[in-house]
């Protein structure tokens, strides 16, 4: 285990092991933040699925109502009128071959990438560079589309994508400590509602198993899973 700092241990001891409702846990996490920077509030959710089976893979996107508190730089691979559409929507970088060459040269000055379907043949050539960084446009997350204006607007507004890991855990950012408890709770609610909609029909038993909320540098606060029903119904 990594060695924990004095402040982390102090906060951890104050929090204890008692499970809390989502709203209470968010408040405790925010009130316990001890760093000088604006920490991100994260969710770790363990699902009752086996991602090794394709029919139990949980993957999706959600536009958090209050965003994530970060300026998202968007690159759009497009040509012709779709370039103009992307620029009008507020994309930070728009083009095709010139950006593919820049990326081959080691440039990654963007957070998200969108591509029109007719450009994907070219973008696929740099898939090995984009994929490991989570930057590859994907139709399943709405980033391979001719509706580039909508894609850019959603990403700028705080759209996140998530995917269950091998151990059945989904990690996702819910915003910044400075948002306050109410806005973070609203984001968590939207995230959980989306997770529920994506429940695989082949998933048996308990779907939402365990959950914890934490800040970037803080300890995880365990959630009373029974309280989630009141939050999303």
C-alpha positions as CSV (number, residue, x, y, z in Angstrom):
1,X,0.0,0.0,0.0
2,X,1.3,3.5,-0.7
3,X,2.3,5.6,2.3
4,X,-0.4,8.0,3.2
5,X,0.2,11.6,4.3
6,X,-0.7,13.0,7.7
7,X,-3.7,15.0,6.4
8,X,-5.1,12.1,4.5
9,X,-4.9,9.8,7.5
10,X,-6.5,12.5,9.7
11,X,-9.4,12.9,7.2
12,X,-9.8,9.2,6.9
13,X,-10.0,8.7,10.6
14,X,-12.6,11.4,10.9
15,X,-14.8,9.9,8.1
16,X,-14.7,6.4,9.5
17,X,-16.2,3.3,7.8
18,X,-19.8,4.1,8.2
19,X,-21.8,4.0,5.0
20,X,-23.6,7.2,4.0
21,X,-26.2,8.4,1.5
22,X,-24.9,9.9,-1.7
23,X,-25.8,13.5,-0.7
24,X,-24.2,13.1,2.7
25,X,-21.1,11.5,1.2
26,X,-20.7,14.3,-1.3
27,X,-20.9,16.9,1.4
28,X,-18.4,15.0,3.6
29,X,-16.0,14.6,0.7
30,X,-16.2,18.4,-0.1
31,X,-15.9,19.5,3.5
32,X,-12.9,17.2,4.0
33,X,-10.9,18.5,1.0
34,X,-7.5,19.6,2.3
35,X,-5.6,20.5,-0.8
36,X,-4.8,24.0,-2.2
37,X,-6.2,23.1,-5.6
38,X,-9.7,22.6,-6.7
39,X,-10.0,18.8,-6.5
40,X,-12.2,16.6,-8.7
41,X,-14.9,14.6,-7.0
42,X,-14.8,11.0,-8.4
43,X,-17.2,8.0,-8.3
44,X,-16.1,4.4,-8.2
45,X,-19.0,2.0,-8.8
46,X,-18.8,-1.8,-8.7
47,X,-21.4,-3.5,-10.9
48,X,-22.7,-7.0,-10.8
49,X,-21.5,-7.8,-14.3
50,X,-18.7,-9.9,-15.9
51,X,-17.2,-7.6,-18.6
52,X,-15.5,-10.7,-20.1
53,X,-18.8,-11.5,-21.7
54,X,-19.8,-9.1,-24.5
55,X,-23.4,-9.0,-23.4
56,X,-22.4,-7.8,-20.0
57,X,-20.2,-4.9,-21.1
58,X,-21.5,-1.6,-19.7
59,X,-20.4,1.4,-21.7
60,X,-22.0,4.7,-22.3
61,X,-22.0,8.5,-22.1
62,X,-23.8,11.1,-20.1
63,X,-24.0,14.8,-20.3
64,X,-23.6,15.9,-16.6
65,X,-26.1,18.7,-15.9
66,X,-23.4,20.9,-14.3
67,X,-20.4,19.8,-16.4
68,X,-17.1,18.6,-15.0
69,X,-15.5,22.0,-14.3
70,X,-12.9,21.7,-17.0
71,X,-12.5,23.5,-20.3
72,X,-12.6,20.6,-22.8
73,X,-10.6,21.2,-26.0
74,X,-12.2,19.4,-28.9
75,X,-10.6,18.3,-32.2
76,X,-13.0,17.6,-35.1
77,X,-11.8,15.6,-38.1
78,X,-14.0,16.8,-40.9
79,X,-14.0,18.3,-44.4
80,X,-16.1,20.7,-46.5
81,X,-19.2,22.1,-44.9
82,X,-18.8,20.0,-41.8
83,X,-15.6,21.9,-41.0
84,X,-17.5,25.1,-40.9
85,X,-20.2,23.5,-38.8
86,X,-17.7,22.3,-36.3
87,X,-16.0,25.8,-36.1
88,X,-19.4,27.5,-35.6
89,X,-20.2,25.1,-32.8
90,X,-17.0,26.1,-30.9
91,X,-14.5,23.3,-31.8
92,X,-11.0,24.2,-30.8
93,X,-9.3,22.5,-33.8
94,X,-10.9,21.5,-37.1
95,X,-9.4,19.7,-40.1
96,X,-8.3,16.3,-41.3
97,X,-5.0,15.3,-42.8
98,X,-2.9,18.1,-41.3
99,X,-4.0,17.1,-37.8
100,X,-3.4,13.4,-38.5
101,X,0.2,14.3,-39.4
102,X,0.5,16.5,-36.3
103,X,-0.6,13.6,-34.1
104,X,1.8,11.3,-35.8
105,X,4.5,13.8,-34.8
106,X,3.5,13.6,-31.2
107,X,0.9,16.4,-30.8
108,X,-2.0,15.7,-28.4
109,X,-3.2,19.2,-27.5
110,X,-6.8,18.2,-27.2
111,X,-9.1,16.4,-24.7
112,X,-11.7,14.9,-27.0
113,X,-11.9,14.0,-30.7
114,X,-14.9,13.9,-33.0
115,X,-14.9,12.6,-36.6
116,X,-17.3,12.4,-39.4
117,X,-17.8,8.8,-40.8
118,X,-16.2,9.7,-44.2
119,X,-13.0,10.6,-42.4
120,X,-12.7,7.5,-40.2
121,X,-10.7,5.6,-42.8
122,X,-7.9,8.2,-42.4
123,X,-8.3,8.6,-38.6
124,X,-8.1,4.8,-38.2
125,X,-4.5,4.9,-39.3
126,X,-3.6,6.7,-36.1
127,X,-5.9,4.5,-33.9
128,X,-2.8,3.0,-32.1
129,X,-1.9,6.5,-31.0
130,X,-5.3,7.7,-30.0
131,X,-6.8,4.5,-28.6
132,X,-4.5,4.1,-25.5
133,X,-5.1,7.7,-24.6
134,X,-8.9,7.4,-24.8
135,X,-9.0,9.8,-27.7
136,X,-10.2,7.6,-30.6
137,X,-13.6,8.7,-31.9
138,X,-16.2,6.0,-31.5
139,X,-19.8,5.7,-32.8
140,X,-20.9,4.1,-29.5
141,X,-20.0,7.3,-27.6
142,X,-21.5,9.6,-30.3
143,X,-18.1,11.0,-31.5
144,X,-18.3,9.4,-35.0
145,X,-21.2,11.4,-36.5
146,X,-22.2,13.8,-39.2
147,X,-24.0,15.9,-36.5
148,X,-20.7,17.5,-35.4
149,X,-22.3,20.5,-34.0
150,X,-24.3,18.4,-31.5
151,X,-21.2,16.3,-30.6
152,X,-19.1,19.4,-30.0
153,X,-21.8,21.1,-27.9
154,X,-22.3,18.0,-25.7
155,X,-18.6,17.6,-25.1
156,X,-18.2,21.3,-24.2
157,X,-21.2,21.0,-21.9
158,X,-19.7,18.2,-19.8
159,X,-20.4,15.0,-21.7
160,X,-18.3,12.1,-20.2
161,X,-17.9,8.6,-21.4
162,X,-17.4,5.6,-19.2
163,X,-16.7,1.9,-19.4
164,X,-16.7,-0.9,-16.9
165,X,-13.2,-2.3,-16.2
166,X,-12.2,-6.0,-15.9
167,X,-13.1,-6.1,-12.2
168,X,-16.6,-4.7,-12.8
169,X,-15.8,-1.2,-11.7
170,X,-16.7,2.1,-13.4
171,X,-14.7,5.2,-12.5
172,X,-16.1,8.6,-13.5
173,X,-15.4,12.3,-12.6
174,X,-18.4,14.2,-11.2
175,X,-17.1,17.8,-11.1
176,X,-15.0,20.0,-8.9
177,X,-15.1,20.6,-5.1
178,X,-15.9,24.2,-5.8
179,X,-19.3,23.2,-7.4
180,X,-20.7,22.6,-4.0
181,X,-22.6,19.5,-2.7
182,X,-25.9,20.2,-4.6
183,X,-24.4,20.4,-8.1
184,X,-22.2,17.4,-7.5
185,X,-25.2,15.3,-6.2
186,X,-27.1,16.3,-9.3
187,X,-24.3,15.1,-11.5
188,X,-24.0,11.8,-9.6
189,X,-27.8,11.3,-10.0
190,X,-27.6,11.8,-13.8
191,X,-24.7,9.3,-13.9
192,X,-26.5,6.7,-11.9
193,X,-29.7,7.0,-13.9
194,X,-27.7,6.4,-17.0
195,X,-26.0,3.4,-15.5
196,X,-29.4,1.9,-14.6
197,X,-30.6,2.4,-18.2
198,X,-27.6,0.5,-19.4
199,X,-28.2,-2.6,-17.2
200,X,-27.6,-5.7,-19.4
201,X,-30.5,-8.1,-19.5
202,X,-28.1,-10.9,-18.8
203,X,-27.0,-9.4,-15.5
204,X,-28.4,-11.4,-12.7
205,X,-28.5,-10.7,-9.0
206,X,-27.5,-7.3,-7.5
207,X,-26.5,-4.8,-10.3
208,X,-25.3,-1.9,-8.2
209,X,-23.0,-3.6,-5.7
210,X,-20.8,-1.1,-4.0
211,X,-20.0,2.6,-4.5
212,X,-17.6,5.1,-3.1
213,X,-17.1,8.9,-3.5
214,X,-13.8,10.6,-3.1
215,X,-11.9,13.7,-4.0
216,X,-8.6,13.5,-6.0
217,X,-6.5,13.3,-2.9
218,X,-9.0,12.2,-0.3
219,X,-10.2,8.8,1.0
220,X,-13.2,7.0,-0.4
221,X,-16.5,7.4,1.4
222,X,-18.6,4.3,1.2
223,X,-22.2,4.6,0.0
224,X,-25.3,3.1,1.6
225,X,-26.6,1.4,-1.6
226,X,-30.1,1.4,-0.3
227,X,-30.2,5.2,-0.4
228,X,-29.6,5.2,-4.2
229,X,-33.2,4.0,-4.8
230,X,-34.5,7.3,-3.4
231,X,-32.1,9.3,-5.4
232,X,-33.0,7.9,-8.9
233,X,-36.7,7.1,-8.6
